[in-house]
Amino acid sequence: MAQTSPEEEYSVLGRSESKIEKYGSKGTAYLGKTVLSAGQKPVLGRKIMVDIAEPHVALICGKRGGGKSFTLSILLEEFARQPFEIRQRISVIAIDTVGIFWTLKIPNSRDVKELEKWGLKPETTNVRVLVPSGQKKFYEDKKIPVDDAFTLKISELEETEWLTLFKLSWRDEEGVLLSRIIEKVKETMGTRYGFTEIISAIENDTDAGKLAKQALVNRFRVAKSWGVFEKEGDKIEDIAKPGQITIIDVSAYRQTVGMEGTRDIIVGLLGKKLFEQRMLFRKEEEAKLIAGQKRESAMPLVWMLVDEAHMFMPKDEQSIALSVLLEWVRVGRQPGLSIVLATQRPEKLHPDAISQCDLFISHRMTSQPDIAAVSLLRPSYMHQDFDKYYQQMPREKGYALILDDNTEKIWMVKIRPRFSWDGGVTATAFKD
């Protein structure tokens, strides 16, 4: 059922009726307004609020330039504007594959009139932008606002992850050597080793051939130049801080030859550590609740927003991040892990990521394979096929179809304008 307030009508998506009665719109994100009439001049109705106080698996789809990243940015803006008691229980981490979310720091002076129509105004959004240590100087030279650099602890990588990163197999001579070396440095040094120790162990190995040793040393030297891995990497509690929105910018590794797997490693390791930590702290929270105390712990609930999710959760190939993110999708609700997956190619996305989502937000799609992929979602409360709904959607950018398993309803929504500058608009030759 829709919840109505005395001041203004709104509907809360992603929340049970009993909790709507208890909490109303507290702990929700203002996403947009319903479309009452989808004619040439669409008529808008009540506000659409989306629950962000409890765990969800959300999927955002749409063709290229359709508004996926825009909608992700709206969610980030809304997290930053939660009341203190809600905000301090949540940490948000956004995986930025294109390098556009830093513009959340800039107020939207471009769309002042449109914001006024919605009763809104331009504002900055308090986000922390982190880039790999090896890329920080590039951002600084380009005067792109960056808050800090991050690194991953090299000992967190297992030998299987190194093999995947270097595109080696167990049958390769280099692969055999790599497995032996990683096992050896772990046995002798525990977690206190870096590239220097790994390279030294390779050079001192007496079983491998000279060519294999040289090739593997070169691989590790190249990996060192990426500026991602160090002997002492960042602690997970420094990345997932309460009340903080952290942008992890991995766009530098998008097209660089030989570094395609680096972004997968970053997402995979972050996801794995966050999952492990939340599982532990969830037990602490439940123990406090049993003892009659408040449900709280040092580690907040975590929302991870992943742009171009098909890169990390592919349907037909392996990815270092895939197994980790599938754990988030399948069992993340209990430990308090939410994931928002955005993609323009749902047909390329792992089917479990589609079938397990409880919130589906789709901008216009025209590709039949992609429409067929999201048709796996079709619930009993859908009255017609997806392509019929897409045909009814207004042609202008900014509209979305939303399926919500909690209300068991389908909504056509106009997404609200952004408070902050949109860095994802299409490039143009015009200068103004």
N, C-alpha and C positions, 0 to 999 in steps of 0.2 A: 504493500500500500504506500501511497505517497504521503509524506508528512507535510502538513501545512502550518505555517507560523502566522500569528496575528499580523505581523508587519508586512510580510511578503511571502508568497508561495514558493516553496522549493521542494525538490524530491532528493532523497538521499539514496545513492546507489552503493552497492557493496556492503550493505548493513541490514541485519535482520529487523523485522518489524518491532520486536521487543526492545532492541537496542536503540532504534529510532525514537521510541517512546521515552526511553530513559535518558538518552544523550542529545536528542534532536540533531542539530547540524554541527555540534561540537566535534572537533577532530576530523573535519572534512575539507576537501579541496573544491573550490568554486571553479568548475570546468567550463560552464557556458549556460545556454538557455535552450529549452525545447523549441522545436519548430512546429508550430501549430498549422501553418499553411505553407506548402513548399512551392508556391507559384513564382511569378517573376519577381515579386517583392515579398519574400517570406515573412510571415508573422511569427514573432517570438513569444514564448510563454514563460513558464516558471523557471527558476534557477535549477541547474543540475549540480548537485554536490556529490562528491565521490569520497567514500570512507577511506581514510589513510591512518586510522588509529589501530587497525588490526591487520594481520598479514593477508596478502592477496597475491595471486598470479594474474597479471594483466598483460594483454597483448594489444599493441597498437599497430595497425596496418594501413597501407595506402600506397598508391603508385608514387613514383618519383616526383618530388615537389608538392605532394598532396597535403602535407602538414603534420607528418609524424613527429619530426624534431620540434616543431612548434608546440605540439601538445605535450611532449616531454618537458619543454621549458615551462609551460603553464603549471605542470605538477611541481616542478622545482620552485617556482615562485610561491606556490601555495604552501609548500612545506616550510618555507622561510617565514610565513606570516601566521603560523599557528600560535596559539597562546603558549606562554612559557611552560606550563605544566605538561602540555602535550609535546611541545618541541623538544624538551629535555629528555623525553623517553624515546626519541627517534634519532637515528643517524642515517643520512642519505648519501649514497655514493653513485655518481653517474659516470658511466663509461662513455667518453666522447671520442668517437672514431673519426670525426670530421674536423674537429677543432673549432666549434661554433658556440659552445656554451659559456665561454668567458664573457660574452656580451651581456650576460645576465647582470653584470656589474654596472652596465650603462643604462640610464633611464631612456625610455622610448619616446624621444622627442619627435619622432617621425609620424606618429599616429595619435597626436594629442586630441584631435577632433573626434576620432573614432572612440577613444577611451572615454571622452566626455559623454558620448551617447550612452555608454554603459554605466555612467556614474563613477568612473575610475580616473586615475591620473598617472602620469609617468613616475616610476620609482626605480631605484636600484634594488637589486636582490643580493643579499649577503651570502655569497658563495666563496669557497676556497678552491682555487685552481692549482692543481698539482701536475707537474710534468716530469718525465724521467730526467734524472740528474744530467745525463749526457746531452739533453736537448734544451736545458734551461737558458743557456747563453743565446741560442737562436731566438727564443721568445723575447728575451730582454733587448736584443739588438733591434728587433722589429717593433719594440715598444708595445707588445701585447701583454696586458696585465696578468702576471703570474704570481702566486703567493709563495710557492716553495717548490722544491724538487723532492722526488721520492725515489727510494731504491728498495729492491727486494733482497732479502738475505739469501745469499747464494746456496747455503746449506739446506734451504727449504726445498730445493729442486731434487727430485728423485732421479735415479739413472734413466728410468723410462721417459721422463720428461725431457732430459737432455737428448736422448735418442730421437725423440719426436722433433725437438727444436732443431737439431742438426740434420734431420732427415736421414737417419741411420737406422739399420735394423740389427737384430741379434746375430745375423749371419755375416755382417760386414766385419772385416778385420778391425776397423776403427771402432765399430760398435762393441766388439768384444773387449777391446782395450779400454774404452770409456767406462763400461760397466765395472771392470776390474779396478780402475783408478778411483771411481767414486766410492766404491765399497771400501777401498783401502784408506782413503782420506777420512772417511766417516769413522772407521775403526780406530785410527790413530789420533785423530783430532776432534772427534765429536762434531760439534757445530761450529768450531772455531777455525774455519778455513775459508780461503778466498781463491781468486784466480792464480795468484803466485804459488800457492801450495799445490793446486791441481796441476799446473804446468810443470812444476818441479817433479811431481810424482810421475808424470808421463815421461819426462826426459830421463828419469832414473830407472824406468821400467826395463827389465832385462829380457822379457819374453816376446815383446812385440818387435816387428821389423822397423827399420829406420824410417821408411816412407810413411807408414801408418802413424808413427809417433809425430813426425813433422806435420802431417795433415791434421791430426787432432789438436796439436799445439796451436796451429794456425786458426782452427775453428774457435778455440777458447780465447785467443787474442782478439779475434773479430767480435766475439760476444762481449768481451770486456769493453771494447770501444763503443758499444751501444749505450753505455752509461745507465744500465738498469740494475745490474747485480753488484752487490758488495758483500764483504765479509760481515759487516754489521749493517743490516738493512733496517728499514723503519718497522717499529712495532705496530701490530694491528690496532692497538688502542689509540695510537697516535693518528691513525687514518680514520677510524670509525669513532669519532668523538660525539658525545651527546649534544643534540641541538645543532649539529653542523651539517652543512651541505658541501660535499667534497666532489669536485669535478676531476676525474682522472683522465687527462688528455693523452690518448694513445695515437693521435692522428699522425704523428711523425713516423710511425711504423706502418702506415697504410700501404704504401707502394714501394718501399725501399727493398731492393732485391736482396734476398738472404735474411731478411728480418721479418718475414710475414708471420712467423710463429711467435714473435716477441709479444705482441698484444694478447695472444692466447695465453701465454705464460702469465702475464700480468693479471688478467681476469681470472684465470684458473687458480693461481696462488692466493689472490685476495679472497676469492669465493671460498676456497678450502679453509683458510684460517678463520674467516668470519663464521663459517658454519661450525667449526670446532668450538670456537669461543662461545657462540650463542647457545650451543647445546649444554655447555657447562653452566653458564650463568642462568639458563632457564631453570635448572634444578634448584639453584639458590632462590630464585623468585618464588617457585612453588613451595619450598620449605618455609619461607617467610609468610606466605599466605596461609599455610596450614597452622602456623604459630599465631595467627591472628594479626599479623603485621601487613603493611602495604606491599603489593607486588612490585618490587623494585630491585635493581642491582646496578653494579658499576658499569655494565655494558648495556647500551640501549638496544631497542629493536632496530633492525637494519632493513632499509629499502635499497635495492640495487636497480638502477635504471640503465638498460643496455641498448644503445642505439646500434642499428644494423646487426641485430641479434643473429641473423642467419650466418654471419661470419664465425660466431662462437658456438652455435648450436646447429651445425649443418645436418641435413637429412641423410646424405649418402656418403659421408666421409668422416674420418676421425678428427677430433680437435682436442687439444689439451684441456680446454675449458669445458668441453661438452659434458663429461661425467659429473663434474662439480655442479654445473648449472642445472642439470637434470635432478640432482639431489635437492636443490633449492625448490624446483618445481614440484617434486613429488612429496617431500616431507618437510618443507620449510615452514609450514604453518605452525607446527608445534613449538619449535624453538624461537619463533618470532622473526622469520626471514621472509620478506616480500620481494618480488621481482617483477619489473616492468620490461617487457621485451618489445622493441620497435623494429619493424622491418618493412621494406618495400617488396620483398620477395618471400611471402609466406610459403610459397610452393617449395622453397629451398630450406625451410625451417624444419627442425626435427618434429615429427608429429606429436610427440608427448608434450612439447611446449604449447601446442595448439589445443590439444584435447583437455589439458589440465587447467586451463585458464578459467577464472570465474568472472573476470571483467574483460570484455572485448570491445575495443574502440577502433572503428575502421573508417578512414577517410575513403575517398573514391578509389575504386579499383576497376580496371577494364580488362586485365589479362585473365583469360579463362582458367589457365592452370592455377593461378593464385586464388581466384574465386573458388575453384574446386577444392583447394587445400583448406581454406577456412570453412568450407561447408561441412567439414568434420565436426564443427562446433554446433551444428544446427540442433537447437533444443526443441522440446515439444511445444513451447509457447511461440515459436516462429510460425507465422501464418502463410509465408510464401518464401520462395528461394532468395538467396542473397542477391543475385543479379537483378531481381525485381526491385529490391530496396535501393540498390545503387542507381537504377534508372530513375527512381523517385527523388533522389538526392539533388538539391540545387547545384547548379554547375559551378558556381563560384567557389573559390578556395575557402576553407574554414568550416565546412560542415562535416559531421561525422555520425555514423551509426553506432549505437552503444547497446550491447547485450549485457544484461546483469542477471546472474543466476539467483541473487538474493531476492530481488523483487519479481523475478521471472517475467521481465518486460523488455521490450525493445524501444529504444528512444532515438529519434532523429534530433540532433543537437547542433546548434551553432556555437562553435568554440569562442570563448571570450577573447578580446585583444590582449596582448601582452603588456605588462607594466614596463618591461625591460626591452632593450634593443634586440631586434631579431637579426642574428648573424647568419641565418640560414637561407635568406632570400636568394633568388636566382641571380647569378652574375649577369651583367649587361655592359654593352659598349658605351651606353650613355653615361655621362659624368655627373648628372644631377638626379 
